[in-house]
Amino acid sequence: MRNFLHRSQVLAWLNNRLLCVVFKRRSRLQGLKKTIVVVTGHRSGIGQAISQCFTDLGATVYGLSEPEHDLRRLDQIPVWLREIYEKTGRVDVLVNNAGVNHIGNIEQTTLDQLDELMTINVKAAFLTMQSILPWMRAAGFGRVINIASDQAVAAKRYGAAYASSKAALLQLSKSSAIDYAQYGITVNCVCPGSTDTNMLTQAIDTLVKKYPLEFQADYLAKCAEELPMQRYATVKEVADMVEFLASEKASYINGALIPIDGGSTA
């Protein structure tokens, strides 16, 4: 006589198989320990805080920053990432943080300056994603977190090139989020407002020197006072959000634009 499985036995077997798949995916980021993370622009400011945050949680962090990794050398980005992949066999989390700024309106911005911003702020991120997403897709899991800016959604004076590049990064993130969701990959965009970093100090110094009639020497302090929370964001506040987006708790957050600006774009 043939032995036939009861319907309940078949359902139980399928349920166990499904639980195994879910467990395998979730366990990849259990506590973020042993997670393989790639961070661009990891040596200072927000990138340094992000790298330290993951390291403190037991992750292995690989950074791409100058001088060893000049992201203007676009042809080398896939090579550097391949070297990391050959060592680790996977990349679980990619954080595109590297960025440069230029102060000026369109008339005060050269094509070379625009090209530099687009190269580092957009093309480098495009290439890191182009290299790493196939590995994440094969693994059935991945987290991509791109660091844009509040200027991706709310323009400021003398930021035409910078805002354009960050808006491009935002839309790159959103489009990729849709394309790769079916593979267990999430792509999100964190948009910090004015954050207490050397980059902010340098930008305000440039404004004061370039436009002395509009921006006074004490503008760094006055700018903070004009924000809804009357202070700048800290790098840790940005890093904490990146950590959250990489965690299991954010498994259903995908294609999001997350402002960390104290309400300045509300």
N, C-alpha and C positions, 0 to 999 in steps of 0.2 A: 504493500500500500504506500501511496505517496504521502509524505508529510507536508502539510500546508501550514504556513504561519498564520496565526490569528491576526486580524487587523490591528488589535491593540499591541501585539508584539512588533509589528512593522513600524507603527507610530513611535513606540518606545525606542526602537533602534535608530530611527531617523532623528528623534529628539536628542539622543545621546551623541550622535554624529554632529549635529548642529552645535550642541554645547561644547564639544571638543574644538570645533572651529572657532567659536566665539572666545573660548578660553585661550587658545593659542594667540589670537589677535590681541586680546587684552593683556596677556602676560608680557607682551613685548615691551610695554611701558609700565609694568608693575613698579610703582614707586620711582620710575625713571632711572632705576639702577641699571647699570650695564647698557644703557642706551647710547647709541652712536649719534653724535650731534655735530653738524658742520655749521660754523658761524662765520660770516664774512664781516670784516671790520671789527675784529674782536679785541684789539689792543687798548682801546680807550673808550670812555664815555659809556653809552648804552650797550655797545657790543661787549665791552669788558664786564659789565654787570651781568649781562645774559650768560656769558661764558662761565663766570664765577658761580652763578646760581645753579647751572647744570652740574658743574664740577662738585659743588657742595652736596648735591643729591646723589652723587655716585656715578654720574654719566661720564663717558669719554668724549671730550670736546676736541675737535680739529678746527683750527682757525685759519682763515685766509685773509692776510693783511700785509700791507707794505712793511718792510722792504722786500721780504722773501716772495710775496705773492702780490704783485702789482696788477690789480684787476683791469687796468688799461690794456694789458696783454691778453686780449680776449681769446686768442688761439690757444693760450696755455691753460685756461680754466678747465676744460675737459681733461687735460693731462693731469693736473693737480688732483682733481677729484677721482680720477681713475686710480691714482696711487693710493689714495685713502681707501677706496673700495677694495682694492686688492689686499690691503692689510686687514680690513675688518669684515669683508664679505657682505656688508650692508650699510645703509645710512638710514636711521630711523627719523631723524629730525633735521630739517634744513632751516636755518635762520639767515635771511638776506638782510643784513644790517648796514653794510658799507654804503656810505653816501658822501657826496660833496655838495657844497653850496656855492652860489654866486649871487652877489647883491647887485641889482640894477634892473631898470626897465628894459624893454625891447631895444630901444635905441642905444642903450649902454651895454648891450650884450653882443659879443661877436659870435660868429658861427662856431669858432673853435671852442669858445666857452660853453656854448650850448651842447656841442658834441661831447665834451668832457663829462658834463652832467648826465647826458643820455647814456654814455658808455658805462659809467660806474653805477649810476642809480637805476638804470633799466636793463641795458644789454648784459651786464655782468649777472644780474639776477635771472634774466632769461636763460643764460647759458648754464648757470648752476642748476636751475630747474630742468632744463633740457637734458642735462647729464644724469641727474639723480632720480627724476621721476620714473624712468624705466626700471630702475632697481627697486624702487618702492612698489611699483606696479607688480613686478614679479614676486615680491614678498607679500603682496596683499595688504600692505600697511605703510603709512607714512604721514608725517606732519610737516607742512611747509608754512613758515611764518615769515611774512615780509614786513619790514619796518618802513613805513611810508612817512607821512607827516600830516598834521592838521591842514597843511597847505594843499593837500591832495583834494580837499573838499571845500576849503574856505581860503580864498586868495588873500595875500597880504601885499602891501606896497613893496615894490622893488624886488619881487620874487618871481618874475615871469618864467624864467628858465627852470628854476628849482621847482616851482609849483607844477609846471608842465611835466617834469620828469616823475614827480611823485604821483601825479594823477595817472600817468601811464602805468606805473608800478601797481597802483590800486586796481586798475582794470585788468592787468595781466593776472593778478591774483584771483579776481572774481571769475574770469573766463576759465582759468585752470581749475578752479574749485568745481565748476560744473563738469568739466571734461574728465576729471579723475576721481570723483566721488564714488563711482561704481567699483573702484579698485581698493577701497578702504583707506583712501588718502584724503586728508583735509588740507585746504589751503586758505589761510586767513591773513588779514592785513591789519597790523597795529599802527595806529596813527597818533604818535605823540605830539602834544603841543609843545610850547616852549619848555625845554628841559634843562636843568642845571648841569651844563656840560661846557667844555672848552669851545665846542662848535658854536654854542649860543653866544658866549662871551665874544668870540671873534666876529660873529655876524653883527652884533650890536656895536662893537668897536668900529667896524667898517661903516655902518650907518652913520655913526657920529662923525667920522672923519670925512665921509663922502658927501653928507648932507647936513652940515653943521647948523644951518638955519632951521632945520626941521627936528633934529635930534640933539638934545643937549648931553653934556658929559655924564649926567646922572641918569641917563635913560635906562640903564640896566635895572636899577632899583624901581624907577617909575613904571617900567613895563610890567614888572611883577605886580605892582600895586593895582594896575588896571585890569588884571585877570580876575575872574569871578571868585577864586579862592585866595587871591592876593599873594600868590607864591608860585614858583616854578615847580614843575614835576621833578621828582628825583629819578635817577637812573634805576634804582631798585623798584620803584613803582612800575616802570616799564618792563623790567626783567620779570617781575612777578606775574604780569599778564602773559608774557611769552611762555613762562613755565606752565601756567594754567592751560594755555592752548595746546601745549605739547602733552598734557596729561590725559588720563582716561576720562576725567570729568568733563572734558570738552569734546568728547567723541562725536557729538551731533552738531557741533558748531562748525560751519563750513561756508566759505565765501563771505565771511563777515568783515565789516570795517569797524574796528574797535578804537574809538578815540580815548586817549589818555591825556586830557587837556583841562581837567578841572571845570569843564562846562563852557569853555570859550567858543566851541562850535555848536552849542545847544540852540 
